[in-house]
Structures are given as structure tokens and as C-alpha cells.
């Protein structure tokens, strides 16, 4: 009897335990892995949820004003002679705005009220048809002194719009100039954002710190604010232009502490022609 009780307790039961362990080892590790994986996914989901809530809370501080796209183009003033302004569909870009002229001109203009510090304008455009020299398309940004936009004793809006203190910057696609060059011509300020080496039919993305650009060109600091935008085909002085271009859109955002890359604009402003 002693031998019979000793054998199952000391030899048989341990063998059964080892056999069971060998059978359930894989399922044990798989179950443990799945449990850890579930915990990791839950942690990742919680992290994403927290990030989403933070972005939702901060969204008013990070928003961008969409000024021009296929939905808002009809809100812009059109100055058109022998031209067409249409919404087209591009396979890669989606809905875009086409400007097309046949010995005429096409311009889109919209007034603007600045809603934050350090406004940055962003847009995409492409020129399909044009000339091998000169300005193909431009974005004109008009500026006014901050005191006029924030209110003063002037009551006549026309006086404000035609104030001698007002100025404009033309951001241009210029086939005659190098990318990043800033110059002045006939009293106008130009900055080349798509230059001589830019090919026709190739989409270009542009983002400019309007405050940095106007401060550099006028040697001021925080004096001017943007007051209107205008897209146009060809040189601003020309009344007869043959060309075709597309605009993806224009938006303005207000990041804090933005710094303009000094390599994006030349520090010296050559004067090619003046008519002050």
C-alpha cells in the first residue's frame, strides 16, 4: 500500500503535470500575447482620443481662413475682358479655378479683414499657356497701415482705400527672374515665388509670411496689415494677355512666432525701373 500511494504521488502525477504543461504552453503564450496586444491597442486608442480632444480645443487658435476655392470663387469680384473664369476638375488636384484670356485680362479680387497676428498666405497655381518671358500670373496683396484698419478719425472708406500710405506686393510667376528675387518696378514691389526655371504645366505651392515680406520691403515692423487680395494673368501693366492658368485655392492662417526663411527672399531689393 505504501508503494502504491508513493508511486502516483512522487512519479505519476509529476509526469502528468509535465505532459499537460507541454500541451498548453503555446495556448498560454498566445493568450498572454493577445491580452498584452489588447492593452496596447487600448492605450493607443486613448492617446489618439486625447490628441483629438486637444486639437479640438485648440482648433480656434490654429484655424485658417479659406478665401478662395471652387465654392467661394463667385464671391470674388471679377474684372474680365475677353476672358473666362471657370471651375474645372483636375485628376490630381480636384476642383480648380481656371483663368483663360484671349488678348484680354482676367482678375479676381476680394477684400480682406485681418483676424490674427503674423498672417501667412498659402496657395497653389499652375500656368498651362503663356510666354517665355515676363510675369505669367500674380497674386497682388494690398496693405494698409494698422491704424486705418483698426479705426481712426477717417470716415470715408474711399480715402482709406486710396491712402498714400497704402502699398501692394505682387507675388509673381516670372519667367524672366530667379526664384526668391525681390525687386521694384514702376513703383510696385515684386517677389518672385515661381521663377525662370519653373516649367509650364507644373503645379507650384507657395506660402508666404505677409508680415515678414512687407516689413522687409518697407523697412518697418508691424506697421502694415493685408487689406485685399487679387489674382491676375500676365503683367499687371498689360491689358492684352494670352494665357491660361489654374488656381487651387488661397487660405490665410495665423501661426504664432513664425519666422520667414531668409533664403526665401533676397535681402537686397534691386530696382530694375522706377517711376516714383
RORO-378468 format. One record per residue (C-alpha): residue in one letter; chain; z negated, x negated, y. Coordinates in Angstrom, 3 decimals. Layout:
% RORO-378468
site residuo=A | cadena=A | zz=Z | xx=X | yy=Y
...
This chain:
% RORO-378468
site residuo=X | cadena=A | zz=0.000 | xx=0.000 | yy=0.000
site residuo=X | cadena=A | zz=-0.838 | xx=-2.790 | yy=2.362
site residuo=X | cadena=A | zz=2.526 | xx=-4.383 | yy=1.666
site residuo=X | cadena=A | zz=4.360 | xx=-1.087 | yy=2.213
site residuo=X | cadena=A | zz=2.750 | xx=-0.495 | yy=5.627
site residuo=X | cadena=A | zz=3.203 | xx=-4.100 | yy=6.695
site residuo=X | cadena=A | zz=6.927 | xx=-4.227 | yy=5.937
site residuo=X | cadena=A | zz=8.101 | xx=-1.357 | yy=8.174
site residuo=X | cadena=A | zz=5.725 | xx=-2.325 | yy=10.990
site residuo=X | cadena=A | zz=6.494 | xx=-6.039 | yy=11.105
site residuo=X | cadena=A | zz=10.070 | xx=-6.286 | yy=9.849
site residuo=X | cadena=A | zz=11.907 | xx=-2.937 | yy=9.572
site residuo=X | cadena=A | zz=11.001 | xx=-1.415 | yy=12.958
site residuo=X | cadena=A | zz=11.920 | xx=-4.555 | yy=14.953
site residuo=X | cadena=A | zz=15.301 | xx=-4.645 | yy=13.208
site residuo=X | cadena=A | zz=15.939 | xx=-1.023 | yy=14.193
site residuo=X | cadena=A | zz=14.945 | xx=-1.797 | yy=17.787
site residuo=X | cadena=A | zz=17.360 | xx=-4.712 | yy=17.963
site residuo=X | cadena=A | zz=20.149 | xx=-2.600 | yy=16.479
site residuo=X | cadena=A | zz=19.559 | xx=0.195 | yy=18.981
site residuo=X | cadena=A | zz=19.470 | xx=-2.283 | yy=21.836
site residuo=X | cadena=A | zz=22.800 | xx=-3.754 | yy=20.820
site residuo=X | cadena=A | zz=24.334 | xx=-0.271 | yy=20.702
site residuo=X | cadena=A | zz=23.047 | xx=0.942 | yy=24.085
site residuo=X | cadena=A | zz=23.317 | xx=-2.332 | yy=26.065
site residuo=X | cadena=A | zz=26.775 | xx=-1.578 | yy=27.556
site residuo=X | cadena=A | zz=25.937 | xx=2.003 | yy=28.482
site residuo=X | cadena=A | zz=22.736 | xx=0.786 | yy=30.125
site residuo=X | cadena=A | zz=24.552 | xx=-1.706 | yy=32.348
site residuo=X | cadena=A | zz=27.311 | xx=0.814 | yy=33.143
site residuo=X | cadena=A | zz=24.759 | xx=3.444 | yy=34.148
site residuo=X | cadena=A | zz=22.906 | xx=0.917 | yy=36.263
site residuo=X | cadena=A | zz=26.153 | xx=-0.212 | yy=37.954
site residuo=X | cadena=A | zz=27.168 | xx=3.358 | yy=38.728
site residuo=X | cadena=A | zz=23.767 | xx=4.047 | yy=40.251
site residuo=X | cadena=A | zz=23.981 | xx=0.940 | yy=42.466
site residuo=X | cadena=A | zz=27.560 | xx=1.838 | yy=43.432
site residuo=X | cadena=A | zz=26.432 | xx=5.329 | yy=44.424
site residuo=X | cadena=A | zz=23.663 | xx=3.901 | yy=46.579
site residuo=X | cadena=A | zz=26.145 | xx=1.510 | yy=48.249
site residuo=X | cadena=A | zz=28.591 | xx=4.326 | yy=48.974
site residuo=X | cadena=A | zz=25.819 | xx=6.466 | yy=50.405
site residuo=X | cadena=A | zz=24.763 | xx=3.586 | yy=52.671
site residuo=X | cadena=A | zz=28.366 | xx=3.058 | yy=53.775
site residuo=X | cadena=A | zz=28.787 | xx=6.768 | yy=54.499
site residuo=X | cadena=A | zz=25.590 | xx=6.785 | yy=56.560
site residuo=X | cadena=A | zz=26.808 | xx=3.738 | yy=58.501
site residuo=X | cadena=A | zz=30.115 | xx=5.429 | yy=59.288
site residuo=X | cadena=A | zz=28.296 | xx=8.584 | yy=60.308
site residuo=X | cadena=A | zz=26.088 | xx=6.617 | yy=62.693
site residuo=X | cadena=A | zz=29.124 | xx=4.820 | yy=64.176
site residuo=X | cadena=A | zz=30.920 | xx=8.135 | yy=64.639
site residuo=X | cadena=A | zz=27.926 | xx=9.633 | yy=66.414
site residuo=X | cadena=A | zz=27.633 | xx=6.574 | yy=68.684
site residuo=X | cadena=A | zz=31.332 | xx=6.745 | yy=69.577
site residuo=X | cadena=A | zz=30.989 | xx=10.478 | yy=70.252
site residuo=X | cadena=A | zz=28.048 | xx=9.865 | yy=72.569
site residuo=X | cadena=A | zz=29.802 | xx=7.015 | yy=74.378
site residuo=X | cadena=A | zz=33.229 | xx=8.666 | yy=74.493
site residuo=X | cadena=A | zz=32.839 | xx=9.825 | yy=78.116
site residuo=X | cadena=A | zz=32.380 | xx=6.173 | yy=79.063
site residuo=X | cadena=A | zz=35.365 | xx=4.945 | yy=77.038
site residuo=X | cadena=A | zz=37.902 | xx=7.676 | yy=77.733
site residuo=X | cadena=A | zz=41.411 | xx=7.110 | yy=79.010
site residuo=X | cadena=A | zz=43.428 | xx=9.405 | yy=81.278
site residuo=X | cadena=A | zz=46.805 | xx=10.174 | yy=79.694
site residuo=X | cadena=A | zz=49.010 | xx=10.549 | yy=82.750
site residuo=X | cadena=A | zz=52.477 | xx=10.680 | yy=81.230
site residuo=X | cadena=A | zz=53.744 | xx=11.711 | yy=77.818
site residuo=X | cadena=A | zz=56.088 | xx=14.303 | yy=76.362
site residuo=X | cadena=A | zz=53.579 | xx=17.074 | yy=77.130
site residuo=X | cadena=A | zz=52.922 | xx=16.163 | yy=80.771
site residuo=X | cadena=A | zz=56.358 | xx=14.980 | yy=81.926
site residuo=X | cadena=A | zz=57.096 | xx=18.363 | yy=83.511
site residuo=X | cadena=A | zz=54.030 | xx=17.932 | yy=85.717
site residuo=X | cadena=A | zz=55.603 | xx=14.890 | yy=87.371
site residuo=X | cadena=A | zz=57.824 | xx=15.135 | yy=90.440
site residuo=X | cadena=A | zz=61.448 | xx=14.372 | yy=89.568
site residuo=X | cadena=A | zz=63.776 | xx=12.677 | yy=92.035
site residuo=X | cadena=A | zz=67.084 | xx=12.781 | yy=90.254
site residuo=X | cadena=A | zz=70.679 | xx=12.177 | yy=91.277
site residuo=X | cadena=A | zz=73.371 | xx=12.078 | yy=88.614
site residuo=X | cadena=A | zz=70.679 | xx=11.595 | yy=86.035
site residuo=X | cadena=A | zz=68.867 | xx=13.311 | yy=83.210
site residuo=X | cadena=A | zz=65.208 | xx=13.289 | yy=82.189
site residuo=X | cadena=A | zz=64.714 | xx=14.481 | yy=78.629
site residuo=X | cadena=A | zz=62.217 | xx=14.315 | yy=75.785
site residuo=X | cadena=A | zz=63.744 | xx=12.620 | yy=72.742
site residuo=X | cadena=A | zz=62.443 | xx=11.763 | yy=69.281
site residuo=X | cadena=A | zz=62.318 | xx=8.132 | yy=68.177
site residuo=X | cadena=A | zz=61.920 | xx=7.397 | yy=64.478
site residuo=X | cadena=A | zz=59.239 | xx=4.751 | yy=65.093
site residuo=X | cadena=A | zz=57.686 | xx=5.888 | yy=68.364
site residuo=X | cadena=A | zz=57.770 | xx=9.664 | yy=68.022
site residuo=X | cadena=A | zz=58.411 | xx=11.722 | yy=71.146
site residuo=X | cadena=A | zz=59.525 | xx=9.610 | yy=74.112
site residuo=X | cadena=A | zz=60.855 | xx=10.287 | yy=77.604
site residuo=X | cadena=A | zz=64.461 | xx=9.323 | yy=78.297
site residuo=X | cadena=A | zz=65.713 | xx=8.353 | yy=81.757
site residuo=X | cadena=A | zz=69.506 | xx=8.242 | yy=81.962
site residuo=X | cadena=A | zz=71.671 | xx=7.635 | yy=85.038
site residuo=X | cadena=A | zz=75.405 | xx=7.512 | yy=85.720
site residuo=X | cadena=A | zz=75.871 | xx=5.953 | yy=89.160
site residuo=X | cadena=A | zz=72.755 | xx=7.691 | yy=90.414
site residuo=X | cadena=A | zz=68.990 | xx=7.261 | yy=90.225
site residuo=X | cadena=A | zz=66.099 | xx=8.676 | yy=88.215
site residuo=X | cadena=A | zz=62.478 | xx=8.644 | yy=89.344
site residuo=X | cadena=A | zz=59.268 | xx=10.250 | yy=88.134
site residuo=X | cadena=A | zz=56.280 | xx=10.358 | yy=90.468
site residuo=X | cadena=A | zz=52.706 | xx=11.590 | yy=90.156
site residuo=X | cadena=A | zz=49.719 | xx=11.290 | yy=92.485
site residuo=X | cadena=A | zz=46.518 | xx=9.860 | yy=91.067
site residuo=X | cadena=A | zz=42.797 | xx=10.009 | yy=91.815
site residuo=X | cadena=A | zz=40.844 | xx=7.055 | yy=90.531
site residuo=X | cadena=A | zz=37.951 | xx=8.071 | yy=88.279
site residuo=X | cadena=A | zz=36.198 | xx=4.793 | yy=87.462
site residuo=X | cadena=A | zz=35.806 | xx=1.097 | yy=88.058
site residuo=X | cadena=A | zz=38.420 | xx=-1.525 | yy=87.206
site residuo=X | cadena=A | zz=41.274 | xx=0.812 | yy=86.196
site residuo=X | cadena=A | zz=43.693 | xx=-0.573 | yy=83.630
site residuo=X | cadena=A | zz=47.141 | xx=0.957 | yy=83.207
site residuo=X | cadena=A | zz=48.894 | xx=0.880 | yy=79.832
site residuo=X | cadena=A | zz=52.413 | xx=1.947 | yy=78.942
site residuo=X | cadena=A | zz=55.345 | xx=1.321 | yy=76.591
site residuo=X | cadena=A | zz=59.000 | xx=1.228 | yy=77.542
site residuo=X | cadena=A | zz=62.401 | xx=0.052 | yy=76.393
site residuo=X | cadena=A | zz=65.787 | xx=-0.359 | yy=78.075
site residuo=X | cadena=A | zz=68.825 | xx=0.583 | yy=75.999
site residuo=X | cadena=A | zz=71.550 | xx=0.187 | yy=78.608
site residuo=X | cadena=A | zz=71.566 | xx=-1.893 | yy=81.773
site residuo=X | cadena=A | zz=72.880 | xx=-5.021 | yy=83.439
site residuo=X | cadena=A | zz=72.262 | xx=-8.638 | yy=82.534
site residuo=X | cadena=A | zz=70.692 | xx=-9.399 | yy=85.911
site residuo=X | cadena=A | zz=68.010 | xx=-7.871 | yy=88.068
site residuo=X | cadena=A | zz=65.446 | xx=-5.116 | yy=87.662
site residuo=X | cadena=A | zz=66.197 | xx=-2.675 | yy=84.848
site residuo=X | cadena=A | zz=63.222 | xx=-0.330 | yy=85.148
site residuo=X | cadena=A | zz=59.997 | xx=-0.388 | yy=87.137
site residuo=X | cadena=A | zz=56.589 | xx=1.202 | yy=87.444
site residuo=X | cadena=A | zz=55.518 | xx=1.437 | yy=91.060
site residuo=X | cadena=A | zz=51.785 | xx=1.766 | yy=91.711
site residuo=X | cadena=A | zz=50.773 | xx=2.761 | yy=95.227
site residuo=X | cadena=A | zz=47.382 | xx=1.688 | yy=96.533
site residuo=X | cadena=A | zz=45.235 | xx=2.836 | yy=99.409
site residuo=X | cadena=A | zz=42.073 | xx=1.379 | yy=100.884
site residuo=X | cadena=A | zz=38.946 | xx=2.663 | yy=99.192
site residuo=X | cadena=A | zz=37.685 | xx=4.158 | yy=102.444
site residuo=X | cadena=A | zz=40.682 | xx=6.512 | yy=102.600
site residuo=X | cadena=A | zz=40.282 | xx=7.765 | yy=99.037
site residuo=X | cadena=A | zz=36.540 | xx=8.235 | yy=99.317
site residuo=X | cadena=A | zz=36.866 | xx=10.157 | yy=102.574
site residuo=X | cadena=A | zz=36.721 | xx=9.276 | yy=106.259
site residuo=X | cadena=A | zz=37.372 | xx=10.993 | yy=109.571
site residuo=X | cadena=A | zz=41.122 | xx=11.293 | yy=108.969
site residuo=X | cadena=A | zz=42.145 | xx=14.901 | yy=108.404
site residuo=X | cadena=A | zz=45.882 | xx=14.565 | yy=107.983
site residuo=X | cadena=A | zz=46.936 | xx=13.727 | yy=104.426
site residuo=X | cadena=A | zz=50.353 | xx=12.597 | yy=105.669
site residuo=X | cadena=A | zz=48.677 | xx=9.990 | yy=107.848
site residuo=X | cadena=A | zz=46.805 | xx=8.701 | yy=104.821
site residuo=X | cadena=A | zz=49.932 | xx=8.527 | yy=102.700
site residuo=X | cadena=A | zz=51.851 | xx=6.662 | yy=105.425
site residuo=X | cadena=A | zz=48.979 | xx=4.467 | yy=106.492
site residuo=X | cadena=A | zz=49.904 | xx=0.908 | yy=107.402
site residuo=X | cadena=A | zz=47.036 | xx=-0.164 | yy=105.159
site residuo=X | cadena=A | zz=48.772 | xx=1.279 | yy=102.072
site residuo=X | cadena=A | zz=50.698 | xx=-1.030 | yy=99.762
site residuo=X | cadena=A | zz=52.573 | xx=-0.918 | yy=96.464
site residuo=X | cadena=A | zz=53.081 | xx=-3.135 | yy=93.433
site residuo=X | cadena=A | zz=56.238 | xx=-2.912 | yy=91.343
site residuo=X | cadena=A | zz=55.765 | xx=-3.806 | yy=87.684
site residuo=X | cadena=A | zz=59.305 | xx=-4.586 | yy=86.596
site residuo=X | cadena=A | zz=61.576 | xx=-5.318 | yy=83.667
site residuo=X | cadena=A | zz=63.546 | xx=-8.072 | yy=85.420
site residuo=X | cadena=A | zz=66.349 | xx=-9.852 | yy=83.590
site residuo=X | cadena=A | zz=66.505 | xx=-12.458 | yy=86.377
site residuo=X | cadena=A | zz=62.904 | xx=-13.674 | yy=86.260
site residuo=X | cadena=A | zz=60.461 | xx=-15.208 | yy=83.828
site residuo=X | cadena=A | zz=57.657 | xx=-13.187 | yy=82.292
site residuo=X | cadena=A | zz=54.474 | xx=-13.254 | yy=84.383
site residuo=X | cadena=A | zz=56.064 | xx=-14.270 | yy=87.672
site residuo=X | cadena=A | zz=54.815 | xx=-12.523 | yy=90.804
site residuo=X | cadena=A | zz=56.965 | xx=-12.519 | yy=93.922
site residuo=X | cadena=A | zz=57.587 | xx=-10.683 | yy=97.160
site residuo=X | cadena=A | zz=60.936 | xx=-9.325 | yy=98.244
site residuo=X | cadena=A | zz=61.716 | xx=-7.335 | yy=101.375
site residuo=X | cadena=A | zz=58.044 | xx=-6.673 | yy=101.932
site residuo=X | cadena=A | zz=57.448 | xx=-5.477 | yy=98.366
site residuo=X | cadena=A | zz=55.193 | xx=-7.034 | yy=95.731
site residuo=X | cadena=A | zz=56.699 | xx=-7.512 | yy=92.262
site residuo=X | cadena=A | zz=55.137 | xx=-8.580 | yy=88.960
site residuo=X | cadena=A | zz=57.448 | xx=-9.267 | yy=86.015
site residuo=X | cadena=A | zz=55.974 | xx=-7.705 | yy=82.879
site residuo=X | cadena=A | zz=59.220 | xx=-7.798 | yy=80.856
site residuo=X | cadena=A | zz=61.302 | xx=-10.839 | yy=81.684
site residuo=X | cadena=A | zz=64.628 | xx=-12.582 | yy=81.242
site residuo=X | cadena=A | zz=64.121 | xx=-13.173 | yy=77.525
site residuo=X | cadena=A | zz=63.344 | xx=-9.531 | yy=76.789
site residuo=X | cadena=A | zz=66.125 | xx=-8.019 | yy=74.699
site residuo=X | cadena=A | zz=67.638 | xx=-4.623 | yy=75.270
site residuo=X | cadena=A | zz=66.509 | xx=-2.087 | yy=72.686
site residuo=X | cadena=A | zz=63.183 | xx=-3.842 | yy=72.034
site residuo=X | cadena=A | zz=60.063 | xx=-1.848 | yy=72.843
site residuo=X | cadena=A | zz=57.561 | xx=-3.524 | yy=75.144
site residuo=X | cadena=A | zz=53.839 | xx=-2.770 | yy=75.513
site residuo=X | cadena=A | zz=52.257 | xx=-3.509 | yy=78.885
site residuo=X | cadena=A | zz=48.638 | xx=-3.338 | yy=80.008
site residuo=X | cadena=A | zz=47.581 | xx=-4.430 | yy=83.472
site residuo=X | cadena=A | zz=44.305 | xx=-4.599 | yy=85.343
site residuo=X | cadena=A | zz=45.354 | xx=-2.874 | yy=88.556
site residuo=X | cadena=A | zz=42.300 | xx=-4.077 | yy=90.447
site residuo=X | cadena=A | zz=42.852 | xx=-7.712 | yy=89.456
site residuo=X | cadena=A | zz=46.535 | xx=-7.608 | yy=90.355
site residuo=X | cadena=A | zz=46.116 | xx=-6.066 | yy=93.789
site residuo=X | cadena=A | zz=43.164 | xx=-8.367 | yy=94.587
site residuo=X | cadena=A | zz=45.258 | xx=-11.413 | yy=93.677
site residuo=X | cadena=A | zz=48.316 | xx=-10.312 | yy=95.644
site residuo=X | cadena=A | zz=46.340 | xx=-9.353 | yy=98.755
site residuo=X | cadena=A | zz=43.538 | xx=-11.951 | yy=98.559
site residuo=X | cadena=A | zz=40.974 | xx=-9.160 | yy=98.704
site residuo=X | cadena=A | zz=38.220 | xx=-7.960 | yy=96.396
site residuo=X | cadena=A | zz=37.770 | xx=-4.306 | yy=95.517
site residuo=X | cadena=A | zz=39.353 | xx=-3.003 | yy=98.705
site residuo=X | cadena=A | zz=42.263 | xx=-1.027 | yy=97.236
site residuo=X | cadena=A | zz=42.460 | xx=1.770 | yy=94.664
site residuo=X | cadena=A | zz=45.582 | xx=3.216 | yy=92.984
site residuo=X | cadena=A | zz=46.782 | xx=6.481 | yy=94.518
site residuo=X | cadena=A | zz=50.084 | xx=7.265 | yy=92.744
site residuo=X | cadena=A | zz=52.488 | xx=6.132 | yy=90.013
site residuo=X | cadena=A | zz=56.274 | xx=6.179 | yy=89.920
site residuo=X | cadena=A | zz=58.720 | xx=5.222 | yy=87.165
site residuo=X | cadena=A | zz=62.304 | xx=4.463 | yy=88.179
site residuo=X | cadena=A | zz=65.501 | xx=2.969 | yy=86.816
site residuo=X | cadena=A | zz=67.114 | xx=-0.082 | yy=88.374
site residuo=X | cadena=A | zz=66.248 | xx=-1.947 | yy=91.542
site residuo=X | cadena=A | zz=64.168 | xx=0.135 | yy=93.989
site residuo=X | cadena=A | zz=66.762 | xx=-0.516 | yy=96.719
site residuo=X | cadena=A | zz=69.741 | xx=0.619 | yy=94.675
site residuo=X | cadena=A | zz=70.992 | xx=4.179 | yy=94.922
site residuo=X | cadena=A | zz=73.709 | xx=3.864 | yy=92.275
site residuo=X | cadena=A | zz=72.431 | xx=2.731 | yy=88.899
site residuo=X | cadena=A | zz=73.948 | xx=2.942 | yy=85.441
site residuo=X | cadena=A | zz=71.311 | xx=2.683 | yy=82.766
site residuo=X | cadena=A | zz=69.277 | xx=4.280 | yy=80.030
site residuo=X | cadena=A | zz=65.608 | xx=3.674 | yy=79.260
site residuo=X | cadena=A | zz=62.753 | xx=5.284 | yy=77.374
site residuo=X | cadena=A | zz=59.060 | xx=5.565 | yy=78.203
site residuo=X | cadena=A | zz=56.468 | xx=6.166 | yy=75.501
site residuo=X | cadena=A | zz=53.675 | xx=7.079 | yy=77.876
site residuo=X | cadena=A | zz=51.272 | xx=5.974 | yy=80.581
site residuo=X | cadena=A | zz=47.480 | xx=6.033 | yy=80.464
site residuo=X | cadena=A | zz=44.629 | xx=4.631 | yy=82.539
site residuo=X | cadena=A | zz=41.273 | xx=3.538 | yy=81.125
site residuo=X | cadena=A | zz=38.131 | xx=2.169 | yy=82.727
site residuo=X | cadena=A | zz=36.501 | xx=-0.638 | yy=80.727
site residuo=X | cadena=A | zz=33.540 | xx=-2.409 | yy=82.295
site residuo=X | cadena=A | zz=33.618 | xx=-6.116 | yy=83.037
site residuo=X | cadena=A | zz=37.327 | xx=-6.555 | yy=82.241
site residuo=X | cadena=A | zz=38.856 | xx=-9.887 | yy=83.157
site residuo=X | cadena=A | zz=42.559 | xx=-10.469 | yy=83.775
site residuo=X | cadena=A | zz=44.036 | xx=-13.299 | yy=81.757
site residuo=X | cadena=A | zz=45.057 | xx=-15.885 | yy=84.405
site residuo=X | cadena=A | zz=48.072 | xx=-16.812 | yy=82.286
site residuo=X | cadena=A | zz=49.481 | xx=-13.293 | yy=82.591
site residuo=X | cadena=A | zz=50.320 | xx=-13.716 | yy=86.261
site residuo=X | cadena=A | zz=51.211 | xx=-16.783 | yy=88.269
site residuo=X | cadena=A | zz=48.576 | xx=-17.801 | yy=90.797
site residuo=X | cadena=A | zz=51.206 | xx=-18.781 | yy=93.357
site residuo=X | cadena=A | zz=53.383 | xx=-15.989 | yy=94.712
site residuo=X | cadena=A | zz=56.826 | xx=-17.329 | yy=95.654
site residuo=X | cadena=A | zz=58.588 | xx=-15.473 | yy=98.443
site residuo=X | cadena=A | zz=62.232 | xx=-15.028 | yy=97.493
site residuo=X | cadena=A | zz=63.130 | xx=-12.920 | yy=100.520
site residuo=X | cadena=A | zz=61.057 | xx=-11.363 | yy=103.224
site residuo=X | cadena=A | zz=61.610 | xx=-8.613 | yy=105.707
site residuo=X | cadena=A | zz=58.175 | xx=-8.101 | yy=107.155
